[in-house]
């Protein structure tokens, strides 16, 4: 591997580590310009990088197993910008350097990332919920939190089936304070875990060349086009209907951000999957795993990820 490539991977990772750490500092309401606060962002940064790395190395090792040449992960830093939610990163990606020869191989590469990322996300969420601090933690961030209704940023993360299950199973209300969805961004492991679920669900949409698109194409081949267009239409309509709020027409369970995402899908990622040279049948184990990935999508997705 060329030293220039190694340098690029490394510098992107370092920059993403820096931007995610600063994001973690901000989520805790500390001043990111003060380097003495840098360590406050490390739990969030380590957690989110662990989730992203697990996802991308899932793809990478599956590709190498099938002797498909692939790049190492490109981490994408995202600095704090006024008016934007600051997670510190736009994710990560790898690229295959040669054409994937068979649909079964493409399936293995496509599904390995979401599965690995989902497992990593569960570990982060479980750890965060099992180690929740008491009420003094949120009171240190919001003084007199329990004496006022003016709390936080006016931002609420959307709940999901799996997150609610994990809360009910691993959080102990007798020894710790269970934060509402309008406050979990102050809890580094919960914030990173929620982000991991969000990214996993977005990638599992059965559209084009998303991970879910690879899986859908390998499972259903010619029917994938129909599945992709139907899925895209749902995403687009959700975003478009949410825009009616600007003329005082409010429709439940829609989010304007889906409109932006649908434009990226249509113009950048495309809706149709490129043909694979050998379209072999998937065995029963792969088919079951594919359906399991769709279950992961359902339990990880939320129709309104952010409510401000």
HELIX and SHEET records of a PDB file:
HELIX    1   1 UNK A    3  UNK A   27  1                                  25    
HELIX    2   2 UNK A   35  UNK A   41  5                                   7    
HELIX    3   3 UNK A   42  UNK A   65  1                                  24    
HELIX    4   4 UNK A  103  UNK A  130  1                                  28    
HELIX    5   5 UNK A  135  UNK A  141  1                                   7    
HELIX    6   6 UNK A  145  UNK A  147  5                                   3    
HELIX    7   7 UNK A  161  UNK A  170  1                                  10    
HELIX    8   8 UNK A  184  UNK A  186  5                                   3    
HELIX    9   9 UNK A  188  UNK A  203  1                                  16    
HELIX   10  10 UNK A  211  UNK A  220  1                                  10    
HELIX   11  11 UNK A  221  UNK A  223  5                                   3    
HELIX   12  12 UNK A  224  UNK A  242  1                                  19    
HELIX   13  13 UNK A  243  UNK A  247  5                                   5    
HELIX   14  14 UNK A  257  UNK A  264  1                                   8    
HELIX   15  15 UNK A  265  UNK A  269  3                                   5    
HELIX   16  16 UNK A  284  UNK A  300  1                                  17    
SHEET    1   A 2 UNK A  74  UNK A  77  0                                        
SHEET    2   A 2 UNK A  89  UNK A  93 -1                                        
SHEET    1   B 2 UNK A 156  UNK A 157  0                                        
SHEET    2   B 2 UNK A 306  UNK A 307 -1                                        
END                                                                             
